[in-house]
Amino acid sequence: MASVLEEIGGEPALRALVARFYDLVESDPQGETIMSLHFRGHGLAHVREEQFNFLSGFLGGRRYYEEKHGSMEVRLMHAHVPIRLQDAEDWLALMDRAIADMGHKGPAVERMRAAFRRVAMVLVNRD
């Protein structure tokens, strides 16, 4: 069975998806809080690369993030970030738009969306 990463077009398609997502984060009012949370850390340029690194492994490809950082534990990565339910929903909405903008469809994309939702809800740590 092909990985989700393979089904969406491999690393080039994932890079394009991450770029589109962060373009939306930077330009859409729904991305304001997401941007402010990232500016507390290393900034969006860093996050764009690390998001690709993480999602590659998360979607069944090479685990670049784990190779670099030793872990892919998302709760640990985000423990210092105050994430509200609305922040998670905003992230998911912008990712859904990026997925649609890139023309991704089908069962693999629905599995990817479901996995994103599960993780986003686990990361909520503030009211």
Protein Blocks (a to p, Z undefined) as FASTA:
>chain_A
ZZfklmnnpjmlmmmmmmmmmmmmmmpmklmmmmmmmmmmnojklmmmmmmmmmmmmnop
acfklmmnopacfklmmmmpccdfklmmmmmmmmmmmmmmnopacjklmmmmmmmmmmmm
mmpcbZZ
